[in-house]
């Protein structure tokens, strides 16, 4: 009995304990969330309300640029390449003249870099590339971008309405500046060793503004399509019915080559021409200059696609192929005619090929580059070796024979060899396009010849063109600059 009672008591104790444990768990479930909620309410009461921004703190978000950084970088590099071509030209020309005139050549090339740069940023760029035209589309208004006023640094620049390059206008301006610098410097070779430095400086200033800038406007920019239509902007599908000039066959080489011929005819030959003319005094200098020109020409032609595009690569390839073909062709001609090729002939041929491919670089394929390289050498060699001696004009460094004639050949060949997608009706090379190329060349020849002759005559009537006889005897290094490149031991 006792055992039964004790068992019943133990059972009741266990039951009570169980009830106490269950009650504790229920209390915990109800009490803890309530406590947490109460603490949260207390904390919320302590936290201050968020501060509302005032009008002063509101700042407009910066505009998002759409400039193509890759294209900008490529174009900056190309602009530097083209600038390097003018010192390269200085060494090329400097090595081909007599030793008493090398400094005068270097000085003239560097003066071109300085004078044209200043004129370009003041009014030259506006004359060549202002969309606000004067005189019925003859040139841009000089005051539109006077001192680069309104030349944008963002991506708003449209060379043709609706055509964006992904470049800033300032980038376009500085790339075109390098072309404006080297073009009058090319003419130096025609009157080397006999033009006064003061006359030269005035000549390149006037020629740059009155000849180069208007022609550049006609060929590359004129919105009214006055004479040629557009050249370089064919790369961006803005293709009117006009002449094609990818990188300056007309604007640079025909223009400068014709001016060179006129200049050497007006100034007259050097003393003792042709029998007593000194040979090139330093051919390694000339080879160095030719190498720098070849290198810089990749920016000259490759940059004229205005972007790191497949067309830029195409221009790069055709430039190399044409230059190599032309140099090889000139060497073969000399081996056949004279039994031995010369270094002077080789580098002259390379330059002729580079000139010839310039108007066509982005418009032709490798087959076209081979044809143009070969043909440019044939034409240039004929004028240098046969026409010049027969006509007895003293184009000292064959600017007309190489730049002028290879430029004309390249421009005409572009009309026949251009790939489909450029030119009249975008059908590629044709007789129609050839006629347009011929028109562009003829107009440029006439305009450049007349204006160059007028400029030179005015300078001759005022301050005189030619150095004195004594100055020519002792050399322009001493007579114009009181310096000499070589000491007499």
Number of C-alpha atoms within 10 A of each C-alpha: 6 7 8 8 10 11 11 11 12 11 12 12 11 11 12 12 12 11 11 11 11 11 11 10 11 10 10 11 10 10 12 11 11 12 11 11 12 11 12 12 11 11 10 10 10 9 8 7 8 6 6 6 8 7 7 6 7 8 7 6 6 6 6 8 11 12 17 15 13 14 19 20 15 18 25 17 15 25 24 16 23 28 22 20 27 27 21 26 26 29 28 30 27 28 24 27 25 17 19 21 26 26 23 29 27 21 17 19 26 17 18 26 21 12 16 25 18 15 18 26 18 18 23 30 30 28 29 29 28 25 23 17 21 13 8 9 19 18 26 29 22 20 16 20 22 19 18 19 13 11 20 16 14 16 18 16 21 15 20 16 10 9 13 15 24 21 26 21 21 17 21 22 19 19 25 20 23 24 22 28 26 24 24 27 23 25 28 28 24 28 26 26 27 26 24 22 21 15 18 19 14 15 18 25 16 18 20 21 20 18 24 24 23 23 27 26 30 27 27 26 26 28 20 14 17 17 20 26 26 27 27 23 23 21 22 14 11 17 21 19 17 22 31 36 32 32 29 28 31 32 29 26 31 30 32 34 31 25 29 31 23 23 24 25 17 16 18 16 19 19 14 9 14 13 7 9 13 13 12 17 17 17 19 15 19 26 22 17 25 25 20 21 26 23 17 22 26 23 28 32 31 31 30 27 28 25 24 17 16 13 20 22 18 19 32 20 19 30 30 23 23 33 30 22 23 31 24 20 24 28 22 17 17 16 13 11 10 10 10 11 17 14 14 17 18 22 25 26 29 28 26 34 36 37 35 39 38 32 33 32 37 31 29 26 18 17 12 23 32 21 19 36 33 24 23 35 33 18 17 29 24 15 20 19 11 11 14 16 12 10 9 12 18 22 26 23 23 21 26 31 25 30 30 28 27 34 34 29 25 33 33 27 27 34 29 20 23 25 19 15 16 25 28 22 13 15 13 19 22 17 11 15 27 23 16 24 25 19 17 27 23 15 15 22 20 13 16 25 21 14 17 25 15 12 18 23 16 13 17 15 9 10 12 16 22 20 20 14 11 10 17 21 14 12 24 28 23 17 21 17 13 9 14 18 13 10 6 5 3
